[in-house]
């Protein structure tokens, strides 16, 4: 069992890192700047994380997944798809989730094993959320439906338009091969 003091320290450091990353115009996140802001020693940080990338990846992992609130399981597939895609778009408009997504992909691309695992976990959580709240779906079909929203928000710098969401809803209905009353998987 982990010592509660260790757990509190880790949570404090991760929260401090998220706050520093979210703050526009703040200094770059480094072990030294984080230690100073969190009021702990650099050595303590290195006891818990080997690199700033590992720490950043862990700090941002929770920020990348939207807290999708309003689920209407009795609504139509079209309505559930529309709601899911709009909530993803709105979540990605926020600074911290946008940084989380791009940082996780960058760290994973640099072969940081921890970041790669975090990225896979985030992807699996999104897929599971879609399956639970919208409809059963394969990973490939999920990527076809949701991927353009992520691309618009993270790559083009332009918000996913109402027309893009509507076209993805139509595509989703066609790909899922279901009528508009398909119940979500629980």
N, C-alpha and C positions, 0 to 999 in steps of 0.2 A: 504494500500500500504506500502511495506517495505521501510524503510529509506535506501537510496543508500549507506550510510556509513556502515550500518549493512551488506548489501549485499557484499560490497567490502571487509569488514573484513572477512566474511565467505569464500569468494572465495580465499582470500590471505592465510588463514589458511589451506584450503583444498589443494591449490597448494603447500604450504610449506610441508604439510604432505606427499603428493605424492613424492616430491623431496627427502625428507628424507628417505622414504621407498625405493625408487629406488636406492639410493646411497649405493653401496656395502661397507661394513665395518663401516657404520655409527652406532652411538649408538642406542639402542632400542628406539622406538617411545614411549614416555611417555608424559603426560600432561606437565610436567616440561620442558622436552627437546624441545617439540614443541613450548611452550610459549617462551622459550629463543630464538629459531631459528626464529620464526615469529615476535619476538619483541613486544609481547603483554602480558598481564597479564594472569595468570592461571585462575583468576576469569572470565575474558572475555571468555575463552574457556568453562568454566562450564556454562556460561549463554547460550551458543549455543548447547553444547553437554553434556550429563550426564556422559558418560564414554569415555575412549580412544577407546574402541571397536566401539562405535557408530560413533565417529569421523572417525576412520579408515575405517569403512564400507562405509561411505558416500564418503570419499576421493577416495576410490578405485573403487567405482561402475562404474564410467565412463571409467576406464582403462580396465575393463574386456571385454568390447565389442569392437571387432575389427572395425577399420574404413575401411570397405571394399570399395575400390575405383572403380576398373574397373569392371563395369557391362556391359555385352553384352547381352541385352535382345533378340537380334536377333540370338544368337548362340543356339546350341542344348542343350538339357537337360544335356547330358553327359558333355559338355564343361562348363556349368554353375555350375554343381555339382563339377567338378574337380577344378574350380576356387574358389568356396566357401570353399571347404575343405582345399585347399592349403593356402588360406588367413587366415583361422582359425589357421592352424598349424603354419604358420609364425608369426602370432600375439602372439601366446602362447609361442614362443621361447624368447620373450622379458621378462625381469625381472619383470617390474611392472605389466603387465597383469597376469603373473604367480602367483605373490604374491596376486593380487586382487582376482583371482579365488579361491585360497586355503584359503585365509583369510575369504572371504565371506562364504565359506562352513563351516569353523571352527566356525565363529561367529554365524551362523545360527544354527549349531549343539548345541551351548551352550544356545539356546533359547533366544538370543538377538532379540527381536521383530523387531527392526529397520533393523538389518542385514538380518533377514529372509525376510522382505519385499523387501530389496535391491536385494537379491538373486533371488526372484521370478520375480522382474522387469527385471533383467538382462536376465533371462531365457526367459521371454516373448519377450524381444527385439530381442534376437537371433532368436527365432521362427518366429517373424514377418519379420525380415530381410530375412530369408530363403524363406518364403512365397512370399515376394515381388520380390526377385531377382532370385530364382531358380524355385520353383513350389509350388502349394498348397500342404500342408502336415498336418497330425495330429501331435500332440505333441509326441505321442508314436513312430511314424515312424521317426520323426525328431531325437529323442533320439537314435534310432537304427542306423541311418545314421551318425550322427555327434558325438555321444557319444564315440566311440572308438578313435577318434582323440583327444578328451579331455583326455581320459584315458591314452593314450600313452604319451601325452605331460606333464600331471600333476602327474600321478601316477608312471609310469615306469621309468621316467627320460630319456627315449629314444625318439628321435624325431619320429613322425609318418612318416613311410617310404613311398616311392612312391608306393610300392606294397599294403600297407594298404589303401592308398587313392584310388588306382584303385579298390580295392575290395569293398570299401565303395561306390564308384561311381556305380559299377555294382549292389550292393545291393540296392542303392537308386533308380536306374532305375527300378528294379524289384518291390520294395515296392511301388513306386509311380504309378506303373501300367500304365505308359505312354510311348508313343513313344519318340524318341530322339528329337522331335521338339516341345514338350509341352511348351507353353508360360508361363512366370512367372505371378503370381497373382499380380495385382496392387492395 
